[in-house]
Amino acid sequence: MSFDAIILGGSYAGLSAGLQLARARRKVLIIDKGLRRNRFAETSHGFLTQDGNTPSAIAAEGRAQLMEYPTVQWLQDEATSAEPLKDGFKIALRQGADVTGRRLVLATGVTDVLPELDGLAERWGKSVFHCPYCHGYELEEGAIGVLATSAISMHHALMLPDWGPTTFFLNGAFEPDADQLLQLARRNVTVERGTIDRLEGERANVVMKDGRVLPMSGLFTATRTEVAAPFAEQLGCAFDDGPLGRSIRTDAMKATTVHGVFACGDAARSAGSVALAVGDGAMAGAATHRSLMFD
Ligand SMILES: Cc1cc2nc3c(=O)[nH]c(=O)nc-3n(C[C@H](O)[C@H](O)[C@H](O)COP(=O)(O)OP(=O)(O)OC[C@H]3O[C@@H](n4cnc5c(N)ncnc54)[C@H](O)[C@@H]3O)c2cc1C
């Protein structure tokens, strides 16, 4: 099977890229294994017209609209490798036969590496989050904890008082200097230096090693992110280092450093959201079409 473009990853960024190509009547294949980054959350917020909808419903509606276009095909499968050809790329699949496309769009997202703390992983997306804009409002101005992972957590600690009274749990990860302590005091952040033993309870009660229990409506922490698939690396695309992890380098049109390969969504930016993934995807789709016409 050969296509004008193959899109690896059929979530918000990939669907949006596919829509532009479909509307240009190009033959597109979307390959997706169905593990969106926000699958742990019950609701998604901050994306116009879909605020409060479930992550899966937003993706399902996008997919249904895209699949109305006759030149689009969908493969529920895992792509395992990407290889350059003379005029395009060959993608190997876990289950199906190899497929080829003249252009490639990488929309595989990122994986969050969570801090190790008993009780954290099972609360991820429910009462433990990384994005205040996505889930801060629903905490209804209740007590908020910020779990430090490094100095980068200052950012969270200084932001979150806008969503509720904030306690900054240093947990041995980092010690603010005098200037940082002043900034925290100006934002009325309580600094907690004790060691955390675990999270428990329906929300995120923080149980300290010394036995104290500090009940929180929600906890925010910075995860380390990893690009979810090896294709950019296999094809020799350049990466940029960011404070949370690396991302695939693209220009303003979402072209990577390798001719014919485009990247969009969380995999190709340092901090993402559904709205930004959709915007990036639209740009990548249009740029892929332009490349098919003129390159
Ligand atoms: C807990 C949590 C809650 C969040 N809440 C919000 C929110 O409320 N609002 C908001 O705007 N953002 C939220 N986000 C961020 C949001 O999830 C991402 O910004 C968004 O999903 C990025 O879209 P994407 O299309 O780039 O990647 P993803 O949605 O992660 O999709 C990548 C797709 O690629 C597929 N894929 C990966 N590798 C392969 C492969 N080898 N073969 C085939 N398919 C592959 C995956 O299965 C997946 O379907 C949240 C994130 C988390 C972790």
The ligand as a MOL file (V3000), in Angstrom:
LIG
                    3D

  0  0  0     0  0            999 V3000
M  V30 BEGIN CTAB
M  V30 COUNTS 53 58 0 0 0
M  V30 BEGIN ATOM
M  V30 1 C -3.0920 13.5770 32.8560 0
M  V30 2 C -3.1460 14.5410 31.7060 0
M  V30 3 C -4.2170 15.3880 31.5680 0
M  V30 4 C -4.2500 16.3090 30.5170 0
M  V30 5 N -5.3090 17.1490 30.4380 0
M  V30 6 C -5.3720 18.0480 29.4280 0
M  V30 7 C -6.4790 18.9580 29.3430 0
M  V30 8 O -7.3920 18.9540 30.1710 0
M  V30 9 N -6.4720 19.8570 28.3230 0
M  V30 10 C -5.4750 19.8930 27.3890 0
M  V30 11 O -5.5420 20.7280 26.4760 0
M  V30 12 N -4.4150 19.0390 27.4520 0
M  V30 13 C -4.3460 18.1240 28.4530 0
M  V30 14 N -3.2820 17.2670 28.5210 0
M  V30 15 C -2.2430 17.3330 27.4860 0
M  V30 16 C -2.7190 16.5640 26.2400 0
M  V30 17 O -2.9540 15.2230 26.5910 0
M  V30 18 C -1.6520 16.6070 25.1260 0
M  V30 19 O -1.1880 17.9240 24.9290 0
M  V30 20 C -2.2610 16.0710 23.8210 0
M  V30 21 O -2.7240 14.7470 24.0180 0
M  V30 22 C -1.2150 16.1010 22.7060 0
M  V30 23 O -1.7790 15.5670 21.5410 0
M  V30 24 P -0.8690 14.7490 20.5130 0
M  V30 25 O -1.7800 14.3980 19.3870 0
M  V30 26 O 0.3770 15.4940 20.2330 0
M  V30 27 O -0.4050 13.4470 21.3060 0
M  V30 28 P -1.2710 12.2880 21.9910 0
M  V30 29 O -2.6440 12.7570 22.2840 0
M  V30 30 O -0.4670 11.7710 23.1220 0
M  V30 31 O -1.3850 11.1860 20.8520 0
M  V30 32 C -0.2970 10.5030 20.3220 0
M  V30 33 C -0.8630 9.3080 19.5760 0
M  V30 34 O 0.1910 8.6380 18.8830 0
M  V30 35 C 0.0380 7.2450 19.0690 0
M  V30 36 N 1.3200 6.5520 18.8920 0
M  V30 37 C 2.4740 6.7390 19.5860 0
M  V30 38 N 3.4250 5.8950 19.1460 0
M  V30 39 C 2.8600 5.1750 18.1450 0
M  V30 40 C 3.3230 4.1280 17.3190 0
M  V30 41 N 4.5750 3.6610 17.4040 0
M  V30 42 N 2.4710 3.5900 16.4060 0
M  V30 43 C 1.1920 4.0480 16.3060 0
M  V30 44 N 0.6930 5.0380 17.0820 0
M  V30 45 C 1.5180 5.5870 17.9930 0
M  V30 46 C -0.4920 7.1250 20.4900 0
M  V30 47 O -1.0910 5.8660 20.7080 0
M  V30 48 C -1.4830 8.2900 20.5420 0
M  V30 49 O -2.7780 7.9100 20.1000 0
M  V30 50 C -3.2060 16.3530 29.5770 0
M  V30 51 C -2.1250 15.4740 29.6960 0
M  V30 52 C -2.0760 14.5890 30.7550 0
M  V30 53 C -0.9030 13.6840 30.9090 0
M  V30 END ATOM
M  V30 BEGIN BOND
M  V30 1 1 1 2
M  V30 2 1 2 3
M  V30 3 2 2 52
M  V30 4 2 3 4
M  V30 5 1 4 5
M  V30 6 1 4 50
M  V30 7 2 5 6
M  V30 8 1 6 7
M  V30 9 1 6 13
M  V30 10 2 7 8
M  V30 11 1 7 9
M  V30 12 1 9 10
M  V30 13 2 10 11
M  V30 14 1 10 12
M  V30 15 2 12 13
M  V30 16 1 13 14
M  V30 17 1 14 15
M  V30 18 1 14 50
M  V30 19 1 15 16
M  V30 20 1 16 17
M  V30 21 1 16 18
M  V30 22 1 18 19
M  V30 23 1 18 20
M  V30 24 1 20 21
M  V30 25 1 20 22
M  V30 26 1 22 23
M  V30 27 1 23 24
M  V30 28 2 24 25
M  V30 29 1 24 26
M  V30 30 1 24 27
M  V30 31 1 27 28
M  V30 32 2 28 29
M  V30 33 1 28 30
M  V30 34 1 28 31
M  V30 35 1 31 32
M  V30 36 1 32 33
M  V30 37 1 33 34
M  V30 38 1 33 48
M  V30 39 1 34 35
M  V30 40 1 35 36
M  V30 41 1 35 46
M  V30 42 1 36 37
M  V30 43 1 36 45
M  V30 44 2 37 38
M  V30 45 1 38 39
M  V30 46 1 39 40
M  V30 47 2 39 45
M  V30 48 1 40 41
M  V30 49 2 40 42
M  V30 50 1 42 43
M  V30 51 2 43 44
M  V30 52 1 44 45
M  V30 53 1 46 47
M  V30 54 1 46 48
M  V30 55 1 48 49
M  V30 56 2 50 51
M  V30 57 1 51 52
M  V30 58 1 52 53
M  V30 END BOND
M  V30 END CTAB
M  END
